[in-house]
Amino acid sequence: MLVPLAGAVALAVLLGVAAFVIFNRDHDCSGGKLALRVVATPDIQPALNKIAGNYNKALHSIDSKCVEVTVAKEAAARTANALAAGKVSADFWVADSSLLMESMRAAAGGDAGGAALPQVEGSIATSPVVLAAAKSAASKLSGSLQPSWVSMISAANVANVDGPGRKVRVLALDPQKNSAGLAALLAAAGTAKAAKQDKALVGALKELSGQLAPDSTALLASLTVKPGSRVPVGVTSEQAIYAHNTKKPESPVVALYPKEGTLSLDYPVTILTKDPQVLKAAADFKQALTAESAKKVLRDAGFRGTDGKAGDALSEDKGFTPETPAALDPPDGATVARMVQTWTRLNLGTRLLTLLDVSGTMALPVPGTNMTRMQAINRIATEGLALFPAGSEMGLWSFSTHMDGRGKDWKELVSVGPLSESINGATRKEQLVRTFAQLQAKATGDTGLNDTIKAAYTELTRTFQEDKVNTLLILTDGAGNDDPDGGVKNAELLQFLKKTYNPKRPLTILLIAFGPDAKKGKAQMEAVAKATGGEAYIAENILQVRDFFLQGMERRLCMPNCDG
């Protein structure tokens, strides 16, 4: 009996030694530690930190060194800026959206310039971008806003004074600082274009630019504030809502899924290191992120899988729809770059001088209303002020004939300057509103348009500001120049504008003409506007002027090359 027993003991020892050798070969830390520095966006960093902890405990060995993963959190935009400047210190980056890399490649010059940027190496999780409302307020939305991008645009459109914005206040994230904000911008722009709602989109973006939250945490916290007459609705990622609700706020937030479909954050992996050993460690950790145990950690944190499937964290009783939401087609890099530029140009500072016709015909009634032309245009112009933030610089001249001494056809009513600046105890914006309300047509006045344009264009050229979109806006009910004293001739004005206009310092003219005589002067008015890269609009109905304000805002996106 002793011989077989001894043999068994010897076999067990041999097997134990073999197992020890195999274990130590795969977990050999004799060479010390190999650091892998991971940087991730704040939303996914806690889950990755947990996965990294489990990974480190398993003693993954590369060239006799045990990999030690650390996960720091940093906003994707900040990491992207550091990467573009060549100052990134991390080895492994988990951003929140591939859209950010597309934007960076486009900014670097497309395929050629973007080739120097590291390639994205797959995704580890997803989270759809959704609308969000406090659970206590969501029931109030059914009659005023259906969950869709088009409805959100309508509610946010500052020019839609009778729309759902009377009952709903839309909050957004800055597309230049937040990937969920960028995804929302792209989703809204794509559906607006498909629905032919481009003008409404411009009005919405102008409104949203003044109601931006710095991050999802601040946005969701603002939704829980007891609403007044308007219900606050935000746009953020589904996972951000889950994370918010885990803190057990007084009023939980529910996700509302746009009916047209949506874009998702896809949490791409980008390996940044060039060190051969660290590259091996990065590849090994990337592989570990695909393990079922890692996927479960991510699902438990409110993320979906790369296939869009949800875990138990995103259940209906917690305010979510577990089914995979419909997906919009992802935009290409050029589209991403174009929309980022759109947002940037829409939010450039504004320097605008309005020339308002006060000739005798402005006292005529507008058919179908109880207003005169002057009253109608003043009301619309006052509404138009809402399109511009307080830092915008604006001013107002009136024009007819003999306005400020014989031979002078214009009069400065409010000097150009910041809307928030105080003038005689009131802000410039308040002065403009008051002036518009008090303006009267000059009963015997004609339309000294050409002299006024030349004087105004000369003044704005002299005071041009590089960091703003400089514009001369003209509102007239005539067919162009009608000055019995002669003054500047049509050909002379065009020659002046073509000579004075500088595409490197673009001062554009937007001319809006209304009234039955407007079409007669269409050719000359279009020539005047085009000479400065601008546009002339002929309104068949004075109430169309509101739409033309928005079309004028759209022109800001392409100036000075709108027709190139």
C-alpha positions as CSV (number, residue, x, y, z in Angstrom):
1,M,0.0,0.0,0.0
2,L,2.9,2.4,0.7
3,V,4.3,2.2,-2.9
4,P,1.0,3.3,-4.7
5,L,0.5,6.0,-2.0
6,A,4.0,7.3,-2.5
7,G,3.5,7.4,-6.3
8,A,0.3,9.4,-5.8
9,V,2.0,11.9,-3.6
10,A,4.8,12.3,-6.1
11,L,2.3,12.8,-8.9
12,A,0.5,15.4,-6.9
13,V,3.7,17.2,-6.2
14,L,4.7,17.2,-9.8
15,L,1.2,18.5,-10.9
16,G,1.4,21.2,-8.3
17,V,4.8,22.3,-9.4
18,A,3.7,22.3,-13.0
19,A,0.6,24.4,-12.1
20,F,2.8,26.8,-10.2
21,V,5.2,27.1,-13.1
22,I,2.3,27.7,-15.6
23,F,0.7,30.3,-13.2
24,N,3.9,32.2,-12.7
25,R,4.7,32.1,-16.4
26,D,1.4,33.9,-17.1
27,H,1.6,36.1,-14.0
28,D,5.3,36.7,-13.8
29,C,6.0,40.0,-12.0
30,S,9.7,39.4,-11.5
31,G,10.5,42.4,-13.7
32,G,8.4,44.8,-11.6
33,K,5.3,46.7,-12.8
34,L,4.3,48.1,-16.1
35,A,2.1,51.1,-15.8
36,L,-0.8,51.6,-18.2
37,R,-2.3,55.1,-17.9
38,V,-5.9,55.2,-19.0
39,V,-7.9,58.5,-19.3
40,A,-11.7,58.3,-19.6
41,T,-14.6,60.6,-19.6
42,P,-16.2,61.2,-16.2
43,D,-19.3,59.2,-16.9
44,I,-17.6,55.9,-17.7
45,Q,-14.5,56.4,-15.5
46,P,-16.0,54.8,-12.3
47,A,-17.0,51.7,-14.2
48,L,-13.6,51.4,-15.9
49,N,-11.9,52.0,-12.6
50,K,-13.7,49.0,-11.2
51,I,-12.8,46.9,-14.2
52,A,-9.2,48.0,-13.9
53,G,-9.1,47.0,-10.2
54,N,-10.2,43.4,-11.1
55,Y,-7.7,43.4,-13.9
56,N,-4.9,44.4,-11.7
57,K,-5.7,41.7,-9.1
58,A,-5.5,39.1,-11.8
59,L,-1.8,39.9,-12.3
60,H,-1.7,40.2,-16.1
61,S,2.0,39.9,-17.1
62,I,3.8,41.4,-20.1
63,D,7.5,40.6,-20.6
64,S,7.8,39.5,-16.9
65,K,6.1,42.7,-15.7
66,C,2.7,42.9,-14.2
67,V,0.4,45.5,-15.8
68,E,-0.9,48.1,-13.4
69,V,-3.8,50.0,-14.9
70,T,-4.8,53.4,-13.5
71,V,-7.9,55.2,-14.8
72,A,-8.1,59.1,-14.6
73,K,-11.2,61.0,-15.5
74,E,-11.1,64.0,-17.9
75,A,-13.6,65.6,-20.2
76,A,-13.3,64.3,-23.7
77,A,-12.9,67.8,-25.1
78,R,-10.0,68.5,-22.8
79,T,-8.2,65.3,-23.8
80,A,-8.9,66.0,-27.5
81,N,-7.3,69.5,-27.1
82,A,-4.2,68.0,-25.4
83,L,-4.0,65.4,-28.2
84,A,-4.2,68.0,-30.9
85,A,-1.5,70.0,-29.2
86,G,0.7,66.9,-28.8
87,K,0.6,67.2,-25.0
88,V,-1.5,64.2,-24.0
89,S,0.1,62.1,-21.2
90,A,-2.2,59.0,-21.2
91,D,-1.5,55.7,-23.0
92,F,-5.1,54.7,-23.5
93,W,-8.1,56.9,-24.1
94,V,-11.8,56.1,-23.7
95,A,-13.7,59.1,-25.1
96,D,-17.5,59.2,-25.0
97,S,-18.1,59.5,-28.8
98,S,-16.5,58.8,-32.1
99,L,-18.1,62.1,-33.3
100,L,-15.3,63.9,-31.4
101,M,-12.6,62.1,-33.4
102,E,-14.5,62.7,-36.6
103,S,-14.6,66.4,-35.8
104,M,-10.9,66.4,-34.9
105,R,-9.9,64.7,-38.2
106,A,-12.0,67.2,-40.2
107,A,-10.4,70.1,-38.3
108,A,-7.0,68.7,-39.1
109,G,-7.7,68.6,-42.8
110,G,-9.6,65.5,-43.5
111,D,-7.8,62.3,-44.7
112,A,-4.5,64.0,-45.2
113,G,-4.2,66.1,-42.0
114,G,-6.2,63.6,-39.9
115,A,-3.8,60.7,-40.8
116,A,-1.5,61.8,-38.0
117,L,-4.2,61.3,-35.4
118,P,-4.5,57.8,-33.8
119,Q,-7.2,55.5,-35.1
120,V,-10.2,54.5,-33.0
121,E,-10.0,50.8,-32.1
122,G,-13.6,49.8,-31.5
123,S,-16.3,50.7,-28.9
124,I,-16.8,49.3,-25.4
125,A,-20.4,50.5,-24.6
126,T,-23.2,52.8,-25.9
127,S,-25.7,55.2,-24.5
128,P,-28.4,56.8,-26.6
129,V,-28.9,60.6,-26.5
130,V,-32.5,61.2,-25.3
131,L,-34.8,63.9,-24.0
132,A,-35.2,64.2,-20.3
133,A,-37.8,65.5,-17.9
134,A,-38.6,65.3,-14.2
135,K,-40.9,62.3,-13.6
136,S,-43.3,64.6,-11.8
137,A,-43.6,66.9,-14.8
138,A,-43.5,64.4,-17.6
139,S,-47.3,63.9,-17.6
140,K,-47.7,67.6,-18.3
141,L,-45.9,67.3,-21.6
142,S,-48.3,65.1,-23.5
143,G,-50.4,68.0,-24.7
144,S,-47.6,70.3,-25.6
145,L,-44.5,68.3,-26.7
146,Q,-44.2,64.8,-28.1
147,P,-40.8,63.1,-27.7
148,S,-39.2,64.0,-31.0
149,W,-36.4,66.1,-32.4
150,V,-38.9,68.2,-34.5
151,S,-41.0,68.9,-31.5
152,M,-38.0,69.9,-29.5
153,I,-36.9,72.3,-32.3
154,S,-40.4,73.8,-32.4
155,A,-40.4,74.3,-28.6
156,A,-37.0,76.0,-28.6
157,N,-37.6,78.2,-31.7
158,V,-37.6,81.7,-30.4
159,A,-39.3,83.0,-33.5
160,N,-42.3,80.6,-33.0
161,V,-44.0,82.8,-30.4
162,D,-47.2,80.8,-30.5
163,G,-45.6,77.4,-30.4
164,P,-45.0,74.9,-27.7
165,G,-42.2,77.1,-26.2
166,R,-45.0,78.8,-24.3
167,K,-45.3,75.7,-22.1
168,V,-42.0,74.0,-22.5
169,R,-38.4,75.3,-21.8
170,V,-35.7,73.3,-23.6
171,L,-32.2,73.1,-22.0
172,A,-29.1,71.8,-23.9
173,L,-25.5,70.9,-23.5
174,D,-22.8,72.9,-25.3
175,P,-21.9,71.0,-28.5
176,Q,-18.3,72.3,-28.3
177,K,-17.7,71.0,-24.9
178,N,-20.0,67.9,-24.6
179,S,-20.4,65.0,-26.9
180,A,-24.0,64.4,-25.9
181,G,-24.6,68.0,-26.9
182,L,-22.9,67.5,-30.2
183,A,-24.9,64.3,-30.9
184,A,-28.1,66.2,-30.1
185,L,-27.2,69.0,-32.4
186,L,-26.5,66.6,-35.2
187,A,-29.7,64.6,-34.6
188,A,-31.8,67.7,-34.5
189,A,-30.1,69.2,-37.6
190,G,-30.6,66.0,-39.6
191,T,-34.2,65.6,-38.8
192,A,-34.9,69.4,-39.3
193,K,-33.4,69.2,-42.8
194,A,-35.5,66.1,-43.6
195,A,-38.6,67.9,-42.3
196,K,-37.7,71.1,-44.2
197,Q,-37.5,73.0,-40.8
198,D,-34.1,74.7,-41.4
199,K,-35.4,78.1,-40.4
200,A,-37.0,76.7,-37.2
201,L,-33.6,75.1,-36.4
202,V,-31.8,78.4,-36.6
203,G,-34.4,80.0,-34.2
204,A,-34.0,77.0,-31.9
205,L,-30.2,77.1,-31.8
206,K,-30.2,80.8,-31.1
207,E,-32.5,80.2,-28.1
208,L,-30.6,77.2,-26.9
209,S,-27.3,79.0,-27.0
210,G,-28.5,81.1,-24.1
211,Q,-29.7,78.2,-22.1
212,L,-26.7,75.9,-22.0
213,A,-25.8,73.8,-19.0
214,P,-22.1,73.2,-18.3
215,D,-22.6,69.4,-18.0
216,S,-25.2,66.7,-17.7
217,T,-25.1,66.8,-13.9
218,A,-26.1,70.5,-13.9
219,L,-28.7,70.0,-16.6
220,L,-30.5,67.2,-14.8
221,A,-30.4,69.0,-11.5
222,S,-32.2,72.0,-13.1
223,L,-35.0,69.7,-14.3
224,T,-35.9,68.9,-10.8
225,V,-36.6,72.5,-9.9
226,K,-40.3,73.0,-9.5
227,P,-41.4,74.3,-12.9
228,G,-43.4,77.5,-13.2
229,S,-45.6,78.0,-16.2
230,R,-43.1,76.1,-18.5
231,V,-41.9,72.5,-18.0
232,P,-38.1,72.2,-18.4
233,V,-37.0,69.5,-20.8
234,G,-33.3,68.6,-21.3
235,V,-31.2,66.7,-23.8
236,T,-28.6,64.3,-22.4
237,S,-27.4,60.7,-22.5
238,E,-29.5,57.8,-21.1
239,Q,-26.7,56.8,-18.8
240,A,-26.5,60.3,-17.3
241,I,-30.1,60.0,-16.3
242,Y,-29.4,56.6,-14.7
243,A,-26.4,58.0,-12.7
244,H,-28.5,61.0,-11.7
245,N,-31.3,58.8,-10.3
246,T,-28.9,56.6,-8.4
247,K,-28.3,59.6,-6.1
248,K,-32.0,59.4,-5.1
249,P,-32.9,63.0,-6.0
250,E,-36.2,64.5,-4.7
251,S,-37.7,64.2,-8.1
252,P,-36.3,61.5,-10.4
253,V,-35.8,62.1,-14.1
254,V,-37.3,59.9,-16.9
255,A,-35.9,59.4,-20.4
256,L,-38.0,60.3,-23.4
257,Y,-37.0,58.6,-26.6
258,P,-37.3,60.7,-29.9
259,K,-39.6,59.0,-32.3
260,E,-37.4,59.7,-35.3
261,G,-34.5,57.8,-33.7
262,T,-31.4,59.1,-32.2
263,L,-27.6,59.0,-32.1
264,S,-25.7,57.2,-29.3
265,L,-22.5,57.9,-27.5
266,D,-20.3,54.9,-28.4
267,Y,-17.3,55.2,-26.0
268,P,-14.5,54.4,-28.5
269,V,-11.0,53.2,-27.4
270,T,-8.0,55.0,-28.8
271,I,-4.5,53.7,-28.0
272,L,-2.1,56.7,-27.7
273,T,1.1,55.1,-26.5
274,K,4.0,54.3,-28.9
275,D,6.1,52.3,-26.4
276,P,6.3,48.6,-27.5
277,Q,5.7,47.1,-24.0
278,V,2.9,49.5,-23.2
279,L,1.3,48.8,-26.5
280,K,1.1,45.1,-25.5
281,A,-0.4,46.1,-22.2
282,A,-2.9,48.3,-23.9
283,A,-3.9,45.5,-26.2
284,D,-4.3,43.1,-23.3
285,F,-6.5,45.5,-21.3
286,K,-8.6,46.3,-24.4
287,Q,-9.2,42.6,-24.7
288,A,-10.2,42.4,-21.0
289,L,-12.8,45.1,-21.6
290,T,-14.6,42.6,-24.0
291,A,-15.0,40.0,-21.3
292,E,-18.5,39.2,-20.0
293,S,-17.5,40.3,-16.4
294,A,-16.4,43.8,-17.8
295,K,-19.6,44.1,-19.9
296,K,-21.7,43.4,-16.8
297,V,-19.9,46.1,-14.8
298,L,-20.7,48.6,-17.6
299,R,-24.4,47.4,-17.9
300,D,-24.8,47.7,-14.1
301,A,-23.6,51.4,-14.4
302,G,-26.4,52.2,-16.9
303,F,-24.6,51.7,-20.2
304,R,-25.8,49.5,-23.0
305,G,-23.7,47.0,-24.9
306,T,-22.2,47.8,-28.2
307,D,-25.2,46.1,-29.7
308,G,-27.6,48.5,-28.0
309,K,-29.0,45.9,-25.5
310,A,-29.7,47.1,-22.0
311,G,-29.1,45.5,-18.7
312,D,-31.3,45.3,-15.6
313,A,-30.3,48.9,-14.6
314,L,-32.4,50.3,-17.5
315,S,-35.8,48.9,-16.6
316,E,-39.2,50.5,-17.2
317,D,-39.9,50.9,-13.5
318,K,-36.8,53.1,-13.4
319,G,-38.0,55.4,-16.1
320,F,-36.3,53.8,-19.2
321,T,-37.3,51.8,-22.3
322,P,-35.1,48.7,-22.3
323,E,-35.6,48.0,-26.0
324,T,-32.9,49.3,-28.3
325,P,-34.0,52.7,-29.6
326,A,-34.2,53.4,-33.3
327,A,-30.8,54.7,-34.6
328,L,-30.3,57.6,-37.0
329,D,-27.6,57.3,-39.6
330,P,-24.3,58.4,-38.1
331,P,-23.0,61.6,-39.8
332,D,-19.6,61.6,-41.6
333,G,-16.7,63.8,-40.5
334,A,-17.5,66.6,-43.0
335,T,-21.1,66.9,-41.6
336,V,-19.8,66.9,-38.0
337,A,-17.3,69.7,-38.9
338,R,-19.9,71.7,-40.7
339,M,-22.3,71.6,-37.8
340,V,-19.6,72.6,-35.3
341,Q,-18.9,75.6,-37.6
342,T,-22.6,76.3,-37.8
343,W,-22.8,76.5,-34.0
344,T,-19.7,78.6,-33.7
345,R,-20.8,81.1,-36.3
346,L,-24.3,81.4,-34.9
347,N,-22.8,82.3,-31.6
348,L,-20.3,84.7,-32.8
349,G,-20.8,88.2,-31.5
350,T,-23.2,90.4,-33.5
351,R,-22.7,94.0,-34.5
352,L,-25.8,95.1,-36.4
353,L,-27.2,98.5,-37.4
354,T,-30.8,98.6,-38.5
355,L,-32.1,101.2,-41.0
356,L,-35.8,101.5,-40.7
357,D,-38.0,103.2,-43.4
358,V,-40.3,105.8,-41.9
359,S,-41.5,107.3,-45.2
360,G,-45.2,108.3,-45.6
361,T,-46.3,105.0,-47.0
362,M,-45.4,103.3,-43.7
363,A,-48.6,104.8,-42.3
364,L,-50.8,102.7,-44.7
365,P,-52.8,99.8,-43.2
366,V,-51.7,96.1,-43.5
367,P,-54.7,94.2,-45.1
368,G,-56.3,91.7,-42.8
369,T,-54.9,93.3,-39.6
370,N,-55.7,96.4,-37.5
371,M,-52.1,97.6,-37.8
372,T,-50.3,100.0,-40.1
373,R,-47.1,99.0,-41.9
374,M,-45.1,100.9,-39.3
375,Q,-46.8,99.2,-36.3
376,A,-46.4,95.7,-37.9
377,I,-42.7,96.1,-38.7
378,N,-42.0,97.6,-35.3
379,R,-43.6,94.7,-33.6
380,I,-41.7,92.2,-35.7
381,A,-38.4,94.0,-35.2
382,T,-39.0,94.0,-31.4
383,E,-39.6,90.3,-31.6
384,G,-36.4,89.9,-33.6
385,L,-34.4,91.4,-30.7
386,A,-35.0,88.1,-28.9
387,L,-32.7,86.4,-31.3
388,F,-29.7,88.2,-30.0
389,P,-27.9,87.7,-26.6
390,A,-27.2,90.6,-24.3
391,G,-23.6,91.0,-25.5
392,S,-24.7,91.7,-29.1
393,E,-24.1,95.2,-30.4
394,M,-27.0,96.9,-32.1
395,G,-28.2,100.3,-33.1
396,L,-31.1,102.0,-35.0
397,W,-31.4,104.7,-37.6
398,S,-34.6,105.9,-39.2
399,F,-34.6,107.1,-42.8
400,S,-36.9,109.0,-45.2
401,T,-36.0,112.4,-46.5
402,H,-35.0,115.6,-44.7
403,M,-34.8,113.7,-41.4
404,D,-32.1,115.6,-39.6
405,G,-31.7,118.9,-41.3
406,R,-32.5,119.6,-45.0
407,G,-30.7,117.3,-47.3
408,K,-29.9,114.6,-44.7
409,D,-32.1,111.6,-45.1
410,W,-31.3,109.6,-42.0
411,K,-31.3,110.1,-38.2
412,E,-29.5,108.1,-35.5
413,L,-32.1,107.0,-32.9
414,V,-30.0,104.5,-30.9
415,S,-26.2,104.4,-31.3
416,V,-24.6,101.0,-32.0
417,G,-23.4,99.3,-28.8
418,P,-24.0,96.3,-26.4
419,L,-27.7,95.6,-25.8
420,S,-26.9,95.4,-22.0
421,E,-25.1,98.8,-21.9
422,S,-26.9,101.5,-19.9
423,I,-28.1,104.6,-21.7
424,N,-29.7,107.3,-19.6
425,G,-30.9,104.9,-17.0
426,A,-32.1,102.1,-19.3
427,T,-30.3,99.3,-21.2
428,R,-29.8,99.8,-25.0
429,K,-32.2,96.9,-25.6
430,E,-34.9,98.7,-23.5
431,Q,-34.2,101.9,-25.5
432,L,-34.6,100.0,-28.8
433,V,-37.9,98.5,-27.7
434,R,-39.2,101.9,-26.5
435,T,-38.0,103.6,-29.8
436,F,-39.6,101.0,-32.0
437,A,-42.9,101.4,-30.1
438,Q,-42.9,105.2,-30.5
439,L,-41.8,105.5,-34.1
440,Q,-44.2,107.2,-36.4
441,A,-44.2,107.4,-40.2
442,K,-43.3,110.9,-41.6
443,A,-46.4,111.9,-43.5
444,T,-44.6,113.9,-46.2
445,G,-41.5,111.8,-46.3
446,D,-40.1,110.0,-49.4
447,T,-37.4,107.3,-49.4
448,G,-33.9,108.5,-49.4
449,L,-32.5,105.0,-49.3
450,N,-29.2,105.4,-51.3
451,D,-27.8,108.3,-49.3
452,T,-28.6,106.4,-46.1
453,I,-27.0,103.2,-47.1
454,K,-23.8,105.0,-48.2
455,A,-23.6,106.9,-44.9
456,A,-24.4,103.8,-42.8
457,Y,-22.0,101.5,-44.7
458,T,-19.2,104.1,-44.3
459,E,-19.8,104.3,-40.6
460,L,-19.9,100.5,-40.0
461,T,-16.8,100.0,-42.1
462,R,-15.0,102.6,-40.0
463,T,-16.0,100.9,-36.8
464,F,-15.7,97.3,-38.0
465,Q,-15.0,94.7,-35.3
466,E,-13.1,91.5,-36.2
467,D,-14.6,89.2,-33.5
468,K,-18.2,89.9,-34.6
469,V,-20.5,89.3,-37.5
470,N,-20.9,92.9,-38.9
471,T,-24.2,93.5,-40.6
472,L,-26.3,96.3,-42.0
473,L,-30.0,95.4,-41.9
474,I,-32.4,97.5,-44.0
475,L,-36.2,97.4,-43.6
476,T,-38.1,99.3,-46.3
477,D,-41.6,99.2,-47.8
478,G,-40.6,100.9,-51.0
479,A,-39.1,99.9,-54.4
480,G,-35.7,101.3,-53.6
481,N,-34.5,104.9,-53.7
482,D,-37.2,107.6,-54.1
483,D,-35.4,110.8,-53.3
484,P,-36.8,113.9,-55.1
485,D,-33.6,115.8,-54.3
486,G,-31.6,113.3,-56.3
487,G,-28.7,112.3,-54.0
488,V,-26.7,109.2,-54.7
489,K,-27.7,107.4,-57.9
490,N,-28.2,103.6,-58.1
491,A,-25.1,103.0,-60.2
492,E,-23.0,105.3,-58.0
493,L,-24.1,103.3,-54.9
494,L,-23.2,100.0,-56.4
495,Q,-19.8,101.3,-57.5
496,F,-19.2,102.5,-53.9
497,L,-20.2,99.2,-52.3
498,K,-18.1,97.1,-54.7
499,K,-15.1,99.3,-54.0
500,T,-15.6,99.5,-50.2
501,Y,-16.5,95.9,-49.5
502,N,-13.6,93.8,-48.2
503,P,-14.1,90.0,-48.0
504,K,-11.4,89.8,-45.3
505,R,-13.5,92.2,-43.2
506,P,-17.0,91.3,-44.4
507,L,-19.7,93.9,-43.7
508,T,-22.8,92.4,-45.3
509,I,-26.1,94.0,-46.2
510,L,-29.4,92.2,-45.5
511,L,-32.2,94.1,-47.2
512,I,-35.9,93.2,-46.5
513,A,-38.5,95.0,-48.6
514,F,-42.2,94.6,-48.2
515,G,-45.3,96.2,-49.6
516,P,-46.9,96.2,-53.1
517,D,-44.2,98.3,-54.7
518,A,-41.3,96.3,-53.4
519,K,-41.0,93.9,-56.4
520,K,-40.4,96.9,-58.7
521,G,-37.1,97.5,-57.1
522,K,-36.1,93.9,-56.8
523,A,-33.2,93.9,-59.3
524,Q,-31.5,97.0,-57.7
525,M,-32.0,95.8,-54.1
526,E,-30.6,92.4,-54.9
527,A,-27.6,94.1,-56.6
528,V,-27.0,96.2,-53.5
529,A,-27.0,93.2,-51.2
530,K,-25.0,90.9,-53.5
531,A,-22.3,93.6,-53.8
532,T,-21.5,92.9,-50.1
533,G,-22.1,89.1,-50.0
534,G,-25.5,89.7,-48.5
535,E,-29.1,89.0,-49.5
536,A,-32.3,90.9,-50.4
537,Y,-35.7,89.5,-49.5
538,I,-38.9,90.6,-51.0
539,A,-41.9,89.9,-48.7
540,E,-45.3,89.6,-50.4
541,N,-46.9,89.9,-46.9
542,I,-45.4,92.1,-44.2
543,L,-45.8,89.3,-41.7
544,Q,-43.2,87.3,-43.8
545,V,-40.6,89.6,-42.4
546,R,-40.4,87.4,-39.3
547,D,-39.3,84.4,-41.5
548,F,-36.7,86.6,-43.3
549,F,-35.1,87.5,-39.9
550,L,-34.4,83.8,-39.6
551,Q,-33.2,83.5,-43.1
552,G,-30.8,86.4,-42.4
553,M,-29.5,84.4,-39.4
554,E,-28.9,81.5,-41.7
555,R,-26.7,83.7,-43.8
556,R,-24.4,84.1,-40.9
557,L,-23.4,80.5,-41.3
558,C,-21.7,80.9,-44.7
559,M,-20.7,84.6,-44.9
560,P,-18.8,85.9,-46.8
561,N,-18.9,82.9,-49.2
562,C,-22.6,82.2,-49.3
563,D,-22.8,82.2,-53.1
564,G,-19.4,80.6,-53.8
